[in-house]
Amino acid sequence: MERVKYSVVIPLYNKAEYIGRTLKSVLAQSFQNFEVIVVDDGSTDDSLRAARQSASGKVRIIAQKNQGTAVARNTGIEHAAGEYIAFLDADDEWKRNYLETIDTLTERYPQSDIFVTAYRVVMGNGKYNYSSRLTPDEGCLESYWMTFQYPYDFVWTSATVIRKSAILRAGGFKPGERIGQDLDLWARVARINPRVAYSSAVCVDYHRNAGQNARSREKIACAEAFLRDLEEELENPEHSREELDMIQYKYDLKMTVYVFTCILAGERSLAKNVYMRWQGRRRMRTRLLRAGLRTAMIMPAGVNRFLYKIRLKVF
């Protein structure tokens, strides 16, 4: 019997409307050496029934009490038989050639533990954005940290496959992290092996506005574990100057969102405390971001909400 190569792990919580579409996209893959593990994290809607209706012999469904996405993913990894873990959110879709494209990468670039493709961001109302597509169309980057220069996350959950042994070495997902638990794991994997094998083929649809996600569910965008990772990396003497610049760039963006969402939530005291924590070098871009946040702290709440809504529509 052929050994399972890829284990597709799908955490499921209150996505009854979408899980059938997601599973259909997986089961239609041109490359078929995979299993699917759906972990229902205590859904209160019809998600579990919808998953069972869409299941096939390749799909295992595990039901657990609600413990959060990180624990659900860890449960899937624990039960996975594959050498590689393919992550997929319950409201996103793979193109038919996704796993075939990933398999080409794992065969050609065994020096990497992280394998990704480009993806399309479905904004709604017929609008789409795209992740960065590099030239050449396929390759292996030497530094995960340098991918921080791109507008959308280059290593993004539903378009990412990671060697299971690398995930286990890095310690898996951290329970309790409500935002950015995927970014935190990627960073810990990259500390051990920073290479990223990629394809510029657009093989995934990220449905950005499909029901509840961390972006819409959490009032304050606090990716605490990932911020700590970045703060530690800013002190890592093994990084090149270029890598440190990219780490600072990503850190500044995450801190800006953290502080601004504190302001939007009416937590101005917390916003000031987070602002004072800001670490790293104060380059011109950092100073401009911080100046903008100081202005936001004294702006009327309605103006800040209006500006944030514009930002969400554009990016």
SERO-869776 format. One record per residue (C-alpha): residue number from 1; residue in three letters; z, x, y. Coordinates in Angstrom, 2 decimals, always signed. Example, Ala and Ser with C-alpha at 12.3 -4.5 7.8 and 13.67 -1.06 7.14 Angstrom:
+-----+------+---------+---------+---------+
! pos ! code !       w !       u !       v !
+-----+------+---------+---------+---------+
!   1 !  ALA !   +7.80 !  +12.30 !   -4.50 !
!   2 !  SER !   +7.14 !  +13.67 !   -1.06 !
+-----+------+---------+---------+---------+
***
This chain:
+-----+------+---------+---------+---------+
! pos ! code !       w !       u !       v !
+-----+------+---------+---------+---------+
!   1 !  MET !   +0.00 !   +0.00 !   +0.00 !
!   2 !  GLU !   -1.01 !   +1.33 !   +3.43 !
!   3 !  ARG !   +1.91 !   +2.38 !   +5.61 !
!   4 !  VAL !   +2.32 !   +0.39 !   +8.82 !
!   5 !  LYS !   +1.24 !   +2.56 !  +11.75 !
!   6 !  TYR !   +2.15 !   +0.39 !  +14.76 !
!   7 !  SER !   +5.07 !   -1.97 !  +15.20 !
!   8 !  VAL !   +4.48 !   -4.41 !  +18.04 !
!   9 !  VAL !   +7.84 !   -5.39 !  +19.58 !
!  10 !  ILE !   +7.93 !   -8.57 !  +21.67 !
!  11 !  PRO !  +11.22 !   -9.69 !  +23.27 !
!  12 !  LEU !  +11.19 !  -13.44 !  +23.79 !
!  13 !  TYR !  +13.29 !  -15.49 !  +26.16 !
!  14 !  ASN !  +12.18 !  -18.90 !  +27.47 !
!  15 !  LYS !   +8.45 !  -18.19 !  +27.30 !
!  16 !  ALA !   +7.39 !  -21.15 !  +25.16 !
!  17 !  GLU !   +4.39 !  -21.75 !  +27.41 !
!  18 !  TYR !   +3.00 !  -18.25 !  +26.88 !
!  19 !  ILE !   +4.10 !  -16.80 !  +23.52 !
!  20 !  GLY !   +1.28 !  -18.48 !  +21.58 !
!  21 !  ARG !   -1.35 !  -16.91 !  +23.83 !
!  22 !  THR !   +0.36 !  -13.52 !  +23.57 !
!  23 !  LEU !   +0.53 !  -13.58 !  +19.77 !
!  24 !  LYS !   -3.07 !  -14.74 !  +19.53 !
!  25 !  SER !   -4.17 !  -11.69 !  +21.51 !
!  26 !  VAL !   -2.28 !   -9.38 !  +19.15 !
!  27 !  LEU !   -3.50 !  -10.96 !  +15.92 !
!  28 !  ALA !   -7.12 !  -10.74 !  +17.15 !
!  29 !  GLN !   -7.03 !   -6.93 !  +17.42 !
!  30 !  SER !  -10.03 !   -5.01 !  +16.08 !
!  31 !  PHE !   -7.56 !   -2.45 !  +14.63 !
!  32 !  GLN !   -5.36 !   -4.22 !  +12.08 !
!  33 !  ASN !   -2.81 !   -1.68 !  +10.77 !
!  34 !  PHE !   +0.20 !   -3.16 !  +12.54 !
!  35 !  GLU !   +3.15 !   -5.50 !  +12.21 !
!  36 !  VAL !   +4.62 !   -7.77 !  +14.88 !
!  37 !  ILE !   +8.34 !   -8.22 !  +15.48 !
!  38 !  VAL !   +9.28 !  -11.05 !  +17.83 !
!  39 !  VAL !  +12.94 !  -11.01 !  +18.87 !
!  40 !  ASP !  +14.05 !  -14.33 !  +20.31 !
!  41 !  ASP !  +16.94 !  -13.53 !  +22.63 !
!  42 !  GLY !  +18.69 !  -16.90 !  +22.55 !
!  43 !  SER !  +15.95 !  -18.93 !  +24.21 !
!  44 !  THR !  +17.02 !  -22.35 !  +25.48 !
!  45 !  ASP !  +13.51 !  -23.84 !  +25.50 !
!  46 !  ASP !  +10.98 !  -24.23 !  +22.66 !
!  47 !  SER !  +10.09 !  -20.51 !  +22.54 !
!  48 !  LEU !  +11.31 !  -19.99 !  +18.97 !
!  49 !  ARG !   +9.38 !  -23.01 !  +17.66 !
!  50 !  ALA !   +6.24 !  -21.96 !  +19.56 !
!  51 !  ALA !   +6.47 !  -18.44 !  +18.13 !
!  52 !  ARG !   +6.82 !  -19.78 !  +14.59 !
!  53 !  GLN !   +3.82 !  -22.06 !  +15.06 !
!  54 !  SER !   +1.68 !  -19.08 !  +16.12 !
!  55 !  ALA !   +2.97 !  -16.66 !  +13.50 !
!  56 !  SER !   +1.04 !  -15.22 !  +10.54 !
!  57 !  GLY !   +1.87 !  -12.92 !   +7.66 !
!  58 !  LYS !   +1.94 !   -9.97 !  +10.08 !
!  59 !  VAL !   +4.65 !  -11.53 !  +12.24 !
!  60 !  ARG !   +8.40 !  -11.32 !  +11.69 !
!  61 !  ILE !  +10.66 !  -13.40 !  +13.92 !
!  62 !  ILE !  +14.27 !  -12.43 !  +14.52 !
!  63 !  ALA !  +16.61 !  -14.80 !  +16.36 !
!  64 !  GLN !  +19.73 !  -13.47 !  +18.07 !
!  65 !  LYS !  +22.18 !  -14.67 !  +20.68 !
!  66 !  ASN !  +21.28 !  -13.87 !  +24.26 !
!  67 !  GLN !  +22.06 !  -10.22 !  +24.99 !
!  68 !  GLY !  +19.29 !   -9.22 !  +27.37 !
!  69 !  THR !  +15.83 !   -7.68 !  +27.09 !
!  70 !  ALA !  +17.07 !   -4.15 !  +26.37 !
!  71 !  VAL !  +19.07 !   -5.27 !  +23.33 !
!  72 !  ALA !  +16.18 !   -7.45 !  +22.11 !
!  73 !  ARG !  +13.80 !   -4.48 !  +22.25 !
!  74 !  ASN !  +16.34 !   -2.26 !  +20.47 !
!  75 !  THR !  +16.64 !   -4.89 !  +17.74 !
!  76 !  GLY !  +12.87 !   -4.85 !  +17.29 !
!  77 !  ILE !  +12.79 !   -1.05 !  +17.14 !
!  78 !  GLU !  +15.61 !   -1.02 !  +14.60 !
!  79 !  HIS !  +13.61 !   -3.28 !  +12.28 !
!  80 !  ALA !  +10.27 !   -1.54 !  +12.90 !
!  81 !  ALA !   +8.46 !   +0.13 !   +9.99 !
!  82 !  GLY !   +5.72 !   +1.72 !  +12.11 !
!  83 !  GLU !   +5.46 !   +5.32 !  +13.26 !
!  84 !  TYR !   +4.68 !   +4.05 !  +16.76 !
!  85 !  ILE !   +6.24 !   +1.26 !  +18.81 !
!  86 !  ALA !   +3.84 !   -0.86 !  +20.87 !
!  87 !  PHE !   +5.62 !   -2.81 !  +23.57 !
!  88 !  LEU !   +4.41 !   -6.20 !  +24.76 !
!  89 !  ASP !   +6.06 !   -8.79 !  +26.98 !
!  90 !  ALA !   +5.92 !  -12.39 !  +25.78 !
!  91 !  ASP !   +3.68 !  -13.57 !  +28.64 !
!  92 !  ASP !   +1.10 !  -10.75 !  +28.67 !
!  93 !  GLU !   -2.13 !  -10.28 !  +26.69 !
!  94 !  TRP !   -3.99 !   -7.48 !  +24.97 !
!  95 !  LYS !   -7.76 !   -7.18 !  +24.92 !
!  96 !  ARG !   -9.22 !   -7.05 !  +21.44 !
!  97 !  ASN !   -9.71 !   -3.25 !  +21.62 !
!  98 !  TYR !   -6.21 !   -2.32 !  +22.78 !
!  99 !  LEU !   -4.75 !   -0.95 !  +19.55 !
! 100 !  GLU !   -8.10 !   +0.60 !  +18.62 !
! 101 !  THR !   -8.05 !   +2.47 !  +21.94 !
! 102 !  ILE !   -4.42 !   +3.50 !  +21.42 !
! 103 !  ASP !   -5.19 !   +4.69 !  +17.90 !
! 104 !  THR !   -7.90 !   +6.98 !  +19.25 !
! 105 !  LEU !   -5.32 !   +8.49 !  +21.60 !
! 106 !  THR !   -2.67 !   +9.02 !  +18.92 !
! 107 !  GLU !   -5.23 !  +10.78 !  +16.71 !
! 108 !  ARG !   -6.70 !  +12.97 !  +19.46 !
! 109 !  TYR !   -3.51 !  +13.87 !  +21.33 !
! 110 !  PRO !   -0.71 !  +14.35 !  +18.79 !
! 111 !  GLN !   +1.09 !  +16.64 !  +21.27 !
! 112 !  SER !   +2.07 !  +13.54 !  +23.27 !
! 113 !  ASP !   +4.73 !  +10.93 !  +22.47 !
! 114 !  ILE !   +3.58 !   +8.46 !  +25.16 !
! 115 !  PHE !   +0.21 !   +6.67 !  +24.96 !
! 116 !  VAL !   -1.10 !   +4.26 !  +27.60 !
! 117 !  THR !   -4.18 !   +2.39 !  +28.75 !
! 118 !  ALA !   -5.15 !   +0.96 !  +32.11 !
! 119 !  TYR !   -4.38 !   -2.70 !  +32.78 !
! 120 !  ARG !   -5.35 !   -5.63 !  +34.98 !
! 121 !  VAL !   -2.73 !   -7.33 !  +37.14 !
! 122 !  VAL !   -3.36 !  -11.09 !  +37.19 !
! 123 !  MET !   -2.12 !  -12.17 !  +40.61 !
! 124 !  GLY !   -3.08 !  -15.85 !  +40.35 !
! 125 !  ASN !   -5.67 !  -17.95 !  +42.19 !
! 126 !  GLY !   -8.45 !  -15.83 !  +40.71 !
! 127 !  LYS !   -7.15 !  -12.59 !  +42.24 !
! 128 !  TYR !   -6.75 !   -9.35 !  +40.28 !
! 129 !  ASN !   -5.49 !   -5.86 !  +40.92 !
! 130 !  TYR !   -5.88 !   -2.88 !  +38.60 !
! 131 !  SER !   -3.79 !   +0.09 !  +37.60 !
! 132 !  SER !   -5.20 !   +3.54 !  +38.31 !
! 133 !  ARG !   -8.16 !   +4.62 !  +36.19 !
! 134 !  LEU !   -8.48 !   +8.37 !  +36.03 !
! 135 !  THR !  -11.41 !  +10.73 !  +35.57 !
! 136 !  PRO !  -12.09 !  +11.82 !  +32.88 !
! 137 !  ASP !  -11.77 !   +8.42 !  +31.22 !
! 138 !  GLU !   -9.45 !   +9.79 !  +28.55 !
! 139 !  GLY !   -7.10 !  +12.73 !  +28.28 !
! 140 !  CYS !   -3.55 !  +14.01 !  +28.08 !
! 141 !  LEU !   -1.57 !  +14.60 !  +31.25 !
! 142 !  GLU !   +0.97 !  +17.42 !  +31.18 !
! 143 !  SER !   +3.53 !  +15.69 !  +33.39 !
! 144 !  TYR !   +4.80 !  +12.11 !  +33.30 !
! 145 !  TRP !   +6.46 !  +12.79 !  +36.65 !
! 146 !  MET !   +3.11 !  +13.30 !  +38.36 !
! 147 !  THR !   +2.08 !   +9.74 !  +37.44 !
! 148 !  PHE !   +4.46 !   +8.48 !  +40.13 !
! 149 !  GLN !   +1.70 !   +9.04 !  +42.69 !
! 150 !  TYR !   -0.20 !   +5.93 !  +41.57 !
! 151 !  PRO !   +0.27 !   +2.46 !  +43.19 !
! 152 !  TYR !   +1.12 !   +0.62 !  +39.94 !
! 153 !  ASP !   +3.24 !   +2.18 !  +37.21 !
! 154 !  PHE !   +0.89 !   +4.34 !  +35.16 !
! 155 !  VAL !   +3.21 !   +3.99 !  +32.15 !
! 156 !  TRP !   +3.77 !   +0.24 !  +32.12 !
! 157 !  THR !   +5.48 !   -1.69 !  +29.34 !
! 158 !  SER !   +2.77 !   -3.94 !  +27.89 !
! 159 !  ALA !   +0.20 !   -1.12 !  +28.01 !
! 160 !  THR !   +2.46 !   +1.54 !  +26.46 !
! 161 !  VAL !   +2.98 !   +2.83 !  +22.93 !
! 162 !  ILE !   +5.63 !   +5.45 !  +22.13 !
! 163 !  ARG !   +6.35 !   +7.37 !  +18.96 !
! 164 !  LYS !   +9.39 !   +5.77 !  +17.34 !
! 165 !  SER !  +11.10 !   +9.12 !  +16.67 !
! 166 !  ALA !  +10.83 !   +9.97 !  +20.40 !
! 167 !  ILE !  +12.48 !   +6.66 !  +21.33 !
! 168 !  LEU !  +15.33 !   +7.31 !  +18.94 !
! 169 !  ARG !  +15.82 !  +10.86 !  +20.25 !
! 170 !  ALA !  +16.00 !   +9.47 !  +23.79 !
! 171 !  GLY !  +18.63 !   +6.90 !  +22.79 !
! 172 !  GLY !  +16.62 !   +3.67 !  +23.06 !
! 173 !  PHE !  +17.02 !   +1.08 !  +25.79 !
! 174 !  LYS !  +20.31 !   +0.89 !  +27.68 !
! 175 !  PRO !  +22.03 !   -2.48 !  +27.17 !
! 176 !  GLY !  +23.11 !   -4.25 !  +30.34 !
! 177 !  GLU !  +20.31 !   -2.93 !  +32.56 !
! 178 !  ARG !  +18.63 !   -5.99 !  +34.06 !
! 179 !  ILE !  +15.83 !   -4.24 !  +35.95 !
! 180 !  GLY !  +13.91 !   -1.06 !  +35.19 !
! 181 !  GLN !  +15.25 !   -0.52 !  +31.67 !
! 182 !  ASP !  +11.73 !   +0.43 !  +30.58 !
! 183 !  LEU !  +11.36 !   +3.01 !  +33.37 !
! 184 !  ASP !  +14.73 !   +4.45 !  +32.41 !
! 185 !  LEU !  +13.61 !   +4.92 !  +28.79 !
! 186 !  TRP !  +10.26 !   +6.45 !  +29.78 !
! 187 !  ALA !  +12.12 !   +8.97 !  +31.95 !
! 188 !  ARG !  +14.47 !   +9.95 !  +29.11 !
! 189 !  VAL !  +11.53 !  +10.30 !  +26.69 !
! 190 !  ALA !   +9.68 !  +12.42 !  +29.28 !
! 191 !  ARG !  +12.63 !  +14.78 !  +29.66 !
! 192 !  ILE !  +12.05 !  +15.80 !  +26.06 !
! 193 !  ASN !   +8.24 !  +15.67 !  +26.11 !
! 194 !  PRO !   +6.58 !  +14.94 !  +29.48 !
! 195 !  ARG !   +3.00 !  +14.60 !  +28.20 !
! 196 !  VAL !   +1.18 !  +11.27 !  +28.58 !
! 197 !  ALA !   -2.04 !  +10.54 !  +26.67 !
! 198 !  TYR !   -4.12 !   +7.95 !  +28.48 !
! 199 !  SER !   -7.28 !   +5.90 !  +28.45 !
! 200 !  SER !   -8.80 !   +4.43 !  +31.60 !
! 201 !  ALA !  -10.16 !   +1.50 !  +29.61 !
! 202 !  VAL !   -8.62 !   -1.75 !  +30.91 !
! 203 !  CYS !   -7.13 !   -3.19 !  +27.73 !
! 204 !  VAL !   -4.21 !   -5.35 !  +28.93 !
! 205 !  ASP !   -3.64 !   -8.33 !  +31.21 !
! 206 !  TYR !   -0.32 !   -8.29 !  +33.04 !
! 207 !  HIS !   +0.43 !  -11.87 !  +34.13 !
! 208 !  ARG !   +2.55 !  -11.01 !  +37.12 !
! 209 !  ASN !   +3.52 !  -14.57 !  +38.05 !
! 210 !  ALA !   +3.88 !  -16.06 !  +34.56 !
! 211 !  GLY !   +7.23 !  -17.85 !  +34.63 !
! 212 !  GLN !  +10.47 !  -15.97 !  +35.10 !
! 213 !  ASN !  +10.51 !  -12.21 !  +35.02 !
! 214 !  ALA !  +12.88 !   -9.61 !  +36.41 !
! 215 !  ARG !  +11.00 !   -9.62 !  +39.71 !
! 216 !  SER !  +11.61 !  -13.34 !  +40.26 !
! 217 !  ARG !  +14.90 !  -13.74 !  +38.37 !
! 218 !  GLU !  +17.00 !  -11.04 !  +40.05 !
! 219 !  LYS !  +17.82 !  -11.43 !  +43.73 !
! 220 !  ILE !  +18.71 !   -7.75 !  +44.10 !
! 221 !  ALA !  +16.25 !   -5.26 !  +42.61 !
! 222 !  CYS !  +18.73 !   -2.67 !  +41.39 !
! 223 !  ALA !  +17.16 !   -0.37 !  +38.81 !
! 224 !  GLU !  +20.44 !   +1.53 !  +38.55 !
! 225 !  ALA !  +19.78 !   +3.57 !  +35.40 !
! 226 !  PHE !  +16.33 !   +4.64 !  +36.58 !
! 227 !  LEU !  +17.69 !   +5.57 !  +40.01 !
! 228 !  ARG !  +20.27 !   +7.79 !  +38.30 !
! 229 !  ASP !  +17.50 !   +9.37 !  +36.26 !
! 230 !  LEU !  +15.55 !  +10.17 !  +39.40 !
! 231 !  GLU !  +18.63 !  +11.57 !  +41.16 !
! 232 !  GLU !  +19.23 !  +13.88 !  +38.21 !
! 233 !  GLU !  +15.59 !  +14.97 !  +38.14 !
! 234 !  LEU !  +15.69 !  +15.78 !  +41.86 !
! 235 !  GLU !  +18.29 !  +18.42 !  +40.93 !
! 236 !  ASN !  +16.35 !  +19.76 !  +37.93 !
! 237 !  PRO !  +15.26 !  +23.36 !  +38.70 !
! 238 !  GLU !  +12.60 !  +23.26 !  +35.97 !
! 239 !  HIS !  +10.38 !  +20.89 !  +37.96 !
! 240 !  SER !   +7.50 !  +22.21 !  +40.05 !
! 241 !  ARG !   +7.40 !  +21.48 !  +43.78 !
! 242 !  GLU !   +4.63 !  +18.95 !  +43.14 !
! 243 !  GLU !   +6.75 !  +17.13 !  +40.55 !
! 244 !  LEU !   +9.75 !  +17.06 !  +42.86 !
! 245 !  ASP !   +7.57 !  +15.56 !  +45.60 !
! 246 !  MET !   +6.46 !  +12.78 !  +43.24 !
! 247 !  ILE !  +10.01 !  +12.14 !  +42.01 !
! 248 !  GLN !  +11.20 !  +11.88 !  +45.62 !
! 249 !  TYR !   +8.29 !   +9.54 !  +46.38 !
! 250 !  LYS !   +9.23 !   +7.21 !  +43.52 !
! 251 !  TYR !  +12.93 !   +7.40 !  +44.36 !
! 252 !  ASP !  +12.27 !   +6.48 !  +47.99 !
! 253 !  LEU !  +10.25 !   +3.44 !  +46.94 !
! 254 !  LYS !  +12.92 !   +2.22 !  +44.52 !
! 255 !  MET !  +15.70 !   +2.74 !  +47.06 !
! 256 !  THR !  +13.70 !   +0.91 !  +49.73 !
! 257 !  VAL !  +13.27 !   -2.12 !  +47.46 !
! 258 !  TYR !  +16.95 !   -1.99 !  +46.44 !
! 259 !  VAL !  +18.20 !   -1.92 !  +50.03 !
! 260 !  PHE !  +15.70 !   -4.51 !  +51.27 !
! 261 !  THR !  +16.49 !   -7.00 !  +48.49 !
! 262 !  CYS !  +20.20 !   -6.57 !  +49.29 !
! 263 !  ILE !  +19.37 !   -7.58 !  +52.84 !
! 264 !  LEU !  +17.29 !  -10.56 !  +51.64 !
! 265 !  ALA !  +20.20 !  -11.69 !  +49.43 !
! 266 !  GLY !  +22.52 !  -11.68 !  +52.45 !
! 267 !  GLU !  +24.44 !   -8.64 !  +51.11 !
! 268 !  ARG !  +24.16 !   -6.50 !  +54.23 !
! 269 !  SER !  +27.37 !   -4.62 !  +53.53 !
! 270 !  LEU !  +26.05 !   -3.63 !  +50.10 !
! 271 !  ALA !  +22.72 !   -2.72 !  +51.70 !
! 272 !  LYS !  +24.52 !   -0.29 !  +54.03 !
! 273 !  ASN !  +26.45 !   +1.26 !  +51.14 !
! 274 !  VAL !  +23.27 !   +1.76 !  +49.10 !
! 275 !  TYR !  +21.52 !   +3.16 !  +52.17 !
! 276 !  MET !  +24.27 !   +5.74 !  +52.61 !
! 277 !  ARG !  +23.88 !   +6.84 !  +48.97 !
! 278 !  TRP !  +20.24 !   +7.89 !  +49.49 !
! 279 !  GLN !  +19.61 !  +11.35 !  +48.06 !
! 280 !  GLY !  +16.94 !  +14.02 !  +48.25 !
! 281 !  ARG !  +14.88 !  +15.59 !  +50.97 !
! 282 !  ARG !  +14.30 !  +13.67 !  +54.20 !
! 283 !  ARG !  +10.60 !  +14.08 !  +54.82 !
! 284 !  MET !   +8.73 !  +12.11 !  +57.45 !
! 285 !  ARG !   +7.83 !   +9.32 !  +55.04 !
! 286 !  THR !  +11.46 !   +9.00 !  +53.92 !
! 287 !  ARG !  +12.66 !   +8.89 !  +57.52 !
! 288 !  LEU !  +10.13 !   +6.15 !  +58.35 !
! 289 !  LEU !  +11.24 !   +4.04 !  +55.37 !
! 290 !  ARG !  +14.88 !   +4.43 !  +56.31 !
! 291 !  ALA !  +14.13 !   +3.54 !  +59.94 !
! 292 !  GLY !  +12.35 !   +0.39 !  +58.76 !
! 293 !  LEU !  +15.38 !   -0.59 !  +56.70 !
! 294 !  ARG !  +17.73 !   -0.06 !  +59.65 !
! 295 !  THR !  +15.52 !   -2.44 !  +61.60 !
! 296 !  ALA !  +15.55 !   -4.96 !  +58.74 !
! 297 !  MET !  +19.36 !   -4.93 !  +58.75 !
! 298 !  ILE !  +19.36 !   -6.45 !  +62.24 !
! 299 !  MET !  +16.30 !   -8.70 !  +61.89 !
! 300 !  PRO !  +16.66 !  -12.48 !  +61.34 !
! 301 !  ALA !  +16.70 !  -13.38 !  +57.64 !
! 302 !  GLY !  +13.65 !  -15.62 !  +57.99 !
! 303 !  VAL !  +11.51 !  -12.75 !  +59.29 !
! 304 !  ASN !  +12.51 !  -10.51 !  +56.39 !
! 305 !  ARG !  +11.72 !  -13.22 !  +53.84 !
! 306 !  PHE !   +8.31 !  -13.81 !  +55.43 !
! 307 !  LEU !   +7.46 !  -10.09 !  +55.26 !
! 308 !  TYR !   +8.56 !   -9.86 !  +51.63 !
! 309 !  LYS !   +6.43 !  -12.85 !  +50.62 !
! 310 !  ILE !   +3.38 !  -11.18 !  +52.16 !
! 311 !  ARG !   +4.12 !   -8.00 !  +50.23 !
! 312 !  LEU !   +4.36 !   -9.90 !  +46.92 !
! 313 !  LYS !   +1.03 !  -11.62 !  +47.50 !
! 314 !  VAL !   -0.76 !   -8.35 !  +48.21 !
! 315 !  PHE !   +0.80 !   -6.07 !  +45.54 !
+-----+------+---------+---------+---------+
***
